[in-house]
């Protein structure tokens, strides 16, 4: 039986039904209360906006996706690497871990103006911001997973004189996978959010920038069309990470 066969039907049917109900409620509210299009255009007007200029949304969607993937992968790689080092050094863990955990809860949007001052505007600065946002969930979850390996497993490896590399590859890493995977899911979601915030503040391209331009010019159909594409893109990114994580856990 393939992995796809293991997905319960309600996980597909119920979200689809909820989406259809939401669109119907949106259309019904606009028609019933006669809401002006400049305040809330109906779904068909948003669809018309998307179909009328697909290149605009495709180009900016690619920019946002590129920033999300590149920055997210960089943040995850650095986060897991740093977690591996910290998890293997008790003095380092005791010295740095409390500050890094505290930094995780700080609003990252407050850092964007600092990056703007130090690095200027542009794609590179946006990548740095997304990497920063993606770093902390992976780091904290990975440290937690790598330091909670059952001691009896480590004692067994010591009894056969297994070195630290073998201990890491065959015991610590497999035992930490649930925590690491949880961190990856959080990083994936935050990478999309970070890309949008970066496009608001640091660049002049991407879906986030389209939302900003549409808001400033009171083009609500443009805003909603960009949000629809952004929603689909974010769902695809998170879904790909979640699917890969489930496959790893299943195997």
C-alpha positions in Angstrom: 0.0 0.0 0.0 1.4 3.4 -1.0 1.6 6.3 1.3 -1.1 8.2 -0.6 -3.5 5.3 0.1 -2.9 5.8 3.8 -4.4 9.3 3.8 -7.9 9.2 5.2 -10.6 10.5 2.8 -11.9 13.0 5.3 -8.5 14.8 5.2 -9.2 15.6 1.5 -13.0 15.8 1.4 -13.6 18.0 4.5 -11.1 20.7 3.6 -12.4 20.8 0.0 -16.0 21.1 1.3 -14.9 23.9 3.8 -13.3 25.8 0.9 -16.4 25.5 -1.2 -18.6 26.7 1.7 -16.3 29.6 2.3 -16.4 30.8 -1.3 -20.2 30.4 -1.3 -20.5 32.4 1.9 -18.2 35.1 0.5 -20.3 35.4 -2.7 -23.6 35.3 -0.8 -22.5 38.1 1.6 -21.4 40.4 -1.2 -24.7 39.8 -3.0 -27.0 39.9 0.0 -25.5 43.0 1.7 -24.6 44.7 -1.6 -21.1 45.3 -0.5 -19.3 47.7 -3.0 -16.6 46.0 -5.1 -14.0 48.5 -3.8 -14.5 47.1 -0.3 -15.0 43.4 -1.0 -15.1 42.2 -4.6 -16.9 38.9 -5.3 -14.9 35.7 -5.9 -15.6 35.9 -9.7 -14.0 39.4 -9.8 -10.9 38.1 -8.1 -10.7 35.1 -10.4 -11.1 37.5 -13.4 -8.2 39.5 -12.0 -6.0 36.4 -11.8 -7.0 35.2 -15.3 -6.6 38.7 -16.8 -2.9 39.0 -15.9 -1.4 35.6 -15.1 2.1 36.6 -15.9 2.1 39.2 -13.1 1.1 36.7 -10.5 3.3 33.9 -11.8 6.4 36.1 -11.9 5.8 37.4 -8.4 4.9 34.0 -7.1 8.2 32.6 -8.3 10.0 35.4 -6.6 8.3 34.7 -3.3 8.8 30.9 -3.7 12.5 31.4 -4.5 13.0 33.6 -1.4 11.0 31.1 0.7 13.0 28.0 -0.4 16.5 29.6 -0.5 16.1 31.4 2.8 14.2 28.6 4.5 16.8 25.9 3.5 19.6 28.1 4.7 17.9 28.7 8.0 17.2 25.1 8.5 20.7 24.0 7.6 22.3 26.5 9.9 19.8 25.7 12.6 20.4 22.0 12.5 24.2 22.4 12.3 24.2 24.7 15.3 21.9 22.4 17.2 24.3 19.5 16.6 27.2 21.4 18.0 25.3 22.7 21.0 23.7 19.3 21.8 27.2 17.7 22.0 28.6 20.3 24.4 27.0 20.7 27.8 29.0 23.9 28.7 28.0 25.5 25.3 24.4 24.4 25.8 24.2 25.8 29.3 25.8 29.1 28.1 23.9 29.8 24.9 20.6 27.7 24.8 18.6 30.0 27.2 19.4 33.1 25.1 18.6 31.4 21.8 15.3 30.1 23.2 14.5 33.6 24.4 15.4 35.0 21.0 12.9 32.6 19.4 9.9 34.4 21.0 11.1 37.9 20.0 9.1 39.3 17.1 11.4 38.9 14.1 9.7 41.7 12.2 11.6 44.1 14.6 14.9 42.8 13.1 13.9 43.7 9.5 14.7 47.4 9.9 18.1 46.5 11.3 18.8 44.4 8.3 17.7 47.2 6.1 20.2 49.5 7.7 23.1 47.0 7.7 22.5 45.2 4.4 20.2 47.6 2.4 17.3 46.5 0.3 17.2 43.7 -2.2 16.8 39.9 -2.6 19.9 39.2 -0.5 18.5 41.0 2.5 15.1 39.2 2.1 16.9 35.9 2.0 18.8 36.8 5.2 15.5 37.6 7.0 13.8 34.4 5.9 16.8 32.4 7.0 16.7 34.1 10.4 13.0 33.4 10.8 13.5 29.8 9.8 16.5 29.2 12.0 15.0 29.2 15.5 12.3 26.5 15.2 14.7 24.0 13.7 17.4 24.9 16.2 15.3 24.6 19.3 13.5 21.5 18.2 16.7 19.8 17.1 18.5 20.6 20.3 15.6 19.1 22.3 15.5 16.0 20.2 19.3 15.4 20.2 19.6 15.8 23.9 16.7 13.5 24.8 18.2 10.3 23.5 17.5 7.4 26.0 20.7 7.0 28.1 20.5 3.2 27.8 21.1 3.4 24.1 24.2 5.5 24.6 25.5 3.2 27.3 25.1 0.3 24.9 27.2 2.1 22.3 29.8 2.9 24.9 30.0 -0.7 25.8 31.1 -1.6 22.3 33.4 1.5 22.1 31.4 3.2 19.4 32.7 6.7 18.6 30.7 9.9 18.7 30.1 9.8 14.9 28.5 6.4 15.1 26.5 7.4 18.2 25.2 10.4 16.3 24.3 8.6 13.1 22.8 5.4 14.5 21.2 6.6 17.8 21.0 10.3 18.4 19.8 11.3 14.9 17.1 8.6 14.5 15.9 9.2 18.0 15.7 13.0 17.4 13.7 12.7 14.1 10.2 13.4 15.6 11.4 16.6 17.2 13.5 17.7 14.2 10.5 17.1 11.9 8.3 19.2 14.1 10.8 22.0 13.9 11.0 21.7 10.1 7.2 22.1 9.8 7.3 25.2 11.9 10.2 26.6 9.8 8.4 25.9 6.6 5.3 27.8 7.7 7.4 30.7 9.1 9.6 30.9 5.9 6.5 31.8 3.9 5.5 34.4 6.4 9.0 35.7 6.5 9.2 36.0 2.8 6.0 38.2 2.7 7.2 40.4 5.5 10.6 40.8 3.8 8.8 41.8 0.5 6.8 44.4 2.4 9.9 46.1 3.9 13.0 45.1 2.0 12.2 44.5 -1.7 9.9 45.8 -4.5 8.9 42.4 -5.9 7.0 39.3 -4.9 3.5 38.5 -3.7 4.0 40.5 -0.5 4.9 43.6 -2.5 1.8 43.1 -4.6 -0.4 43.0 -1.5 1.3 46.2 -0.3 0.8 48.0 -3.6 -2.8 46.9 -3.8 -3.5 48.1 -0.3 -1.9 51.5 -0.9 -4.0 52.0 -4.1 -7.2 50.5 -2.6 -7.2 47.8 -5.3 -8.8 45.1 -3.1 -9.2 42.7 -6.0 -5.4 42.9 -6.6 -4.8 42.2 -2.9 -7.2 39.3 -2.7 -5.8 37.8 -5.9 -2.3 38.0 -4.5 -3.5 36.5 -1.2 -5.1 33.6 -3.1 -1.9 32.8 -4.9 0.1 33.2 -1.7 -2.3 30.9 0.1 -1.8 28.2 -2.6 1.9 28.6 -2.5 2.2 28.5 1.3 -0.1 25.4 1.3 2.1 23.7 -1.3 5.4 24.5 0.6 4.0 23.3 4.0 2.3 20.3 2.4 5.5 19.2 0.7 7.5 19.4 4.0 4.7 17.6 5.9 4.4 14.9 3.3 8.2 14.3 3.3 8.2 14.3 7.1 5.3 11.7 7.2 7.1 9.5 4.7 10.3 9.6 6.8 8.3 8.7 9.9 6.4 6.0 8.1 9.6 4.4 6.9 
